[in-house]
Amino acid sequence: MPSSRSLAALTGVALLAVALTACQDKASGMVEARNGARLVESLSNPPTEGCHTFREGVTQVLNQTQSNLILYTTPDCTVPPGGASNYLDIGASDVAVPSTGPWRSFSFAPE
């Protein structure tokens, strides 16, 4: 019987590892985007790959995910000439500077 218990434990560990690996392509939590006091968009467990475009320009972003974000003023997650991106930590929020304009997209920072 000891070998069947070991096999069962090993199988359980392997299944857990596969499940955890499968979940890594999504950020656990919410990204909330506002324009002034108005909620524009709320994204739940967004994919961690690629560029995410907001429906419209937003002036405040709250990062309630377990991943860091990079905010952009362009709709394609690029930094315009003379511009900059903004790094947003886990659990943080930030307000756009009026001189740079609203944020239009975000991506997840490499870990």
N, C-alpha and C positions, 0 to 999 in steps of 0.2 A: 503493500500500500504506500510506502513512502515515495516511491517513484511516481505514482499517479498524483500525489499531492504536489510534488515538485513540478511536474508537467502542468498541472492546473495553475500553479502560481506563475510559472513562466509564460503561459498563454495569457493570463490576466495582465501581466506587465507588458507584453507585446501589444495587446489590444489597446491598453492605455496610451502607449507611445504612439501608436497609429492615430488614435483619436486626437491627441494633443498636437501632432504634426498637422493634421487636417484643419485644425482651428487657427493656425498661424497665418492664414491668408486673409483674415478679417480682424479688424481692430475691435476689441471688446469695449463697448461703451457707446457714448453718444457724442456727436459734434453738433453744437447748436449755433446757428448763424442768425444774426439780427441786423436790421437796418433801423437805427435808433431804438425805440422801444418795441418795434414790431418784429415778431418772429418771422423770418423768411424761410428757414429750412431747419429741420432736425433730422439728422442721419443716425440711424442705429446700426452698430456693428458694420461700418463701411469696409470695403475691401482695402487692404493695405497697399496694393499695387496700383500704379497709374495716377493720373491726374483727375481730381474731382472738381467739377465746375459748379459754382453756386447759381441758383436760378436768376439771381440779380446781384448787383454789387452789395456787399454787406459791410457794416461799420463795426460790428462786434462779433467775436467768435469765442465760444466757450468749449474747451477741449476736455471732455469727460471720458476720454478713452484711456487705454493703458499704453498709448504710443504718442510720441511727439509729432507735431505737425509743422509744416512749412506753409505759410500763407503768401499768396501772390496777388498783385494788382492786375495781372493779365488773365484771360480765360484759359490759357494753355499751360499754366505752371512754368512760365519762363520769366526771367528777370529782364525788364526792358532796359535799354541803354540808359545809364545814369540812375537807374532805379535799384531797388533792393527787395529781398524777400524778408519775411519775418518768422522767426522760430518761436513756436508756442509749445511750452512744456506740458507734460501730463497734468491734468487737473487745473490748468491755468486758463485765464481769459485775457483778451487784449482788445483794445479799441483802435481802429484805424486813425491815422493822423490825417486831418483834413487836407494838408498840402500834397499828400501822396495819392489820395483818392481811396475809394472802397476796395476791399478785397473781392476778387472774382473767382479764385480757385485755391485749392490746397492739395498737398500731397503729404504722405507720411515720411518722416525723416528716416534715413537708413539707421539700422540699429547695430 
